[in-house]
Amino acid sequence: MRKLFILILTLLLAGCNFPLSLQRLIPHASTGTPSQEPCSFNWTTQPLPELSSQVQAALEAKRLANVSVIAEAYGENCIDARTNLPVSFSAMETDFRLTVVVKDLKDLKQMGSLLESILIILDGFPTSSTPGPQPGYIGITFQAGKNELHLWFTEPAGKSARTQGLHGAALLDKLSH
């Protein structure tokens, strides 16, 4: 089903003028100042260094020293039709990308426990306090030497898995699919 969805999404977006990696089928919700100039819209991200620093400090306060975070707003740039320059940005959501250094990618229990600790910290930065009106994505890369395990899931999926009582390896398994 997932492969079929990806195939259909690829076909639908093949005619668009911007990279597939930046595409998402999310309704537009503007939080920026609309431009009075005619413009075209382009999906993009903008770094949120202050929020990144706040989340990093919260991770370090919980002694998660091997975790680094980047927060970024995902949304649309309004590109001025005459100058081809961005004139405004409308955030739709805030995404978090984390890198977690672990000793062994086979220690699913430890990675699941780290994942749960990270999600609890991210709960302290709810959608209502970050740019964009809708919940964003959480990307976590577990690194052990040159090997990596990547997770990419929505903030509601992370909460739902924990609401189901999943912890440790079971939480990791649920969010890796």
N, C-alpha and C positions, 0 to 999 in steps of 0.2 A: 504494500500500500504506500509506504514511504517513497519507494523508488518511482512508483507511478505518479505520485504527487510531484516529485522533483522533475520528472520528465515533462509533465504538463506545465509546470511552472516555467521550465526552460523554454518550451515552445511558445508560451504566451509572452514571455519577456524578450524573445529573440529580436523583435523589431524595435526595441527601445534603444535610446541613444546613450545609455549609461551602463556601466559594468554590472553584470549579473550579481557579483559579490556584494553590491550595494543595494540590491533590490529587496524589497519586502512588500508583501501584500497587506499593508496596514492602512486603515483609513486615516486621512489627514486630520490633524487637530492642531491648529496654530496656537502657539503661546508667545510668538514673537510679535514685533510690530510689523504690520503688513505694509508693503511698499505701495506708493501711489503710481509708480512707474510700471509699464507693462513688463512682465518678467516670465521667464520659464523656470521650472522647478527642477532641482537636482537633489537626489538623496545624498546625504553626507553625514559625517560625524564631526563633532567638535570636542576637543579635550576639556575635561573639567578638573584642572589641577588642584583647586581648593578642596573639592569633594574627594579627590584621590588622596590628598594629604590627610583629610579627616578620617577616611576609612582606614588608611594605613596606620594612623595613630591608634585607632580602635583595635586593629589587629595586633599591634605591638603591645598594647595595654593588656591583652589577653594572652601574651607570651607566644604569639604565633609569628616568630621571628623569620621563619623560612617562607613567608607568604608576602608577595608583592601585589599591588592592585593598581589598575588604571580605570578611572571612571570616565565615561564619555557620553555626551548627548547625541542621540540619533534623531535625525529629522530632515528638513528640506531647506536648502538655500534658495532664495529668490535671486535669480540671475538676471540682471538688467539686460534687456533685449538690445539696447544700443551699445553699451560698453562691454558686455559679456563678463561683467564683474559681479560678485555677490553683493547684494544690497541689504539683505536681512536673512536671518535664520529662524526657523520655527522648530523648536524641539518637540518631538513626539514621545520620547522615552529616554531613560538613562540606563545605559548598559554598564556592567562591571566585568572587567577581564582580570582574572587573578592567575598568578603563577605560584605553584606550591612545590617546593623542593622536598622530596622524600628519599628515603634510602632504597626502597624496593617497591616497584610497581605491582608486585604480587601480594603485598600486604594490604589487602582490600579492607580489612577491619580498621587499620590505622588511617588509611585514606578516607574511609567513610566517616570516621570520627572527626578528622580535620575538616571534611566537607560540612558536617553538621555544625561545627564551631564557627566556620566561616559564614554559613547561612544565618546563624543566630546573630552574628555581628551585623550582617547586611540588613537584618530586620530593623535595626536601629536607624536605617536610612530609607524610610518608606517612600513610595511614589509621591505622596503628598508633600514631601520635603525636597524632592529632586526635580530637575527640569523635565518637562513633558507630562502630559496628563495620564499616560497609560503605563502599566508595568513594563519593565524592560527585560533584557536577557542577562544571564550570568554565564560567563565563559570561564572555565577553570582548566588550567593545564597543570597536570601533575608531572614533574620531571624527576627522573632518577638517572643521573649521568646524561647520556645522549638519548635515552628513551623517554617517551612522553605518552601520556594518556590525556585526551581532550574531552571535556564535557561542555555542552552548550544547551541551555534550557531556559525556560522563562521563569521569572521570579515566582509567579503563581504555581508553577510545577514544583518548585523547591518547597514552597509552603505546603502544598497538597501532600507531597511525599512524607513530610514530617507529621502532618495531621493524621496520616494513616498509621503513625507509630513506627515508621521505619528509622533505623539507626544503623551506624556502622556500614558493613558490607552491603546490607540490603538497601540502604539509602543510596549508596554509590551505584549499585546495580540499577535501581529504578531510574536515576537521573542520567545514566549513561546510554539510555535507549531512547 
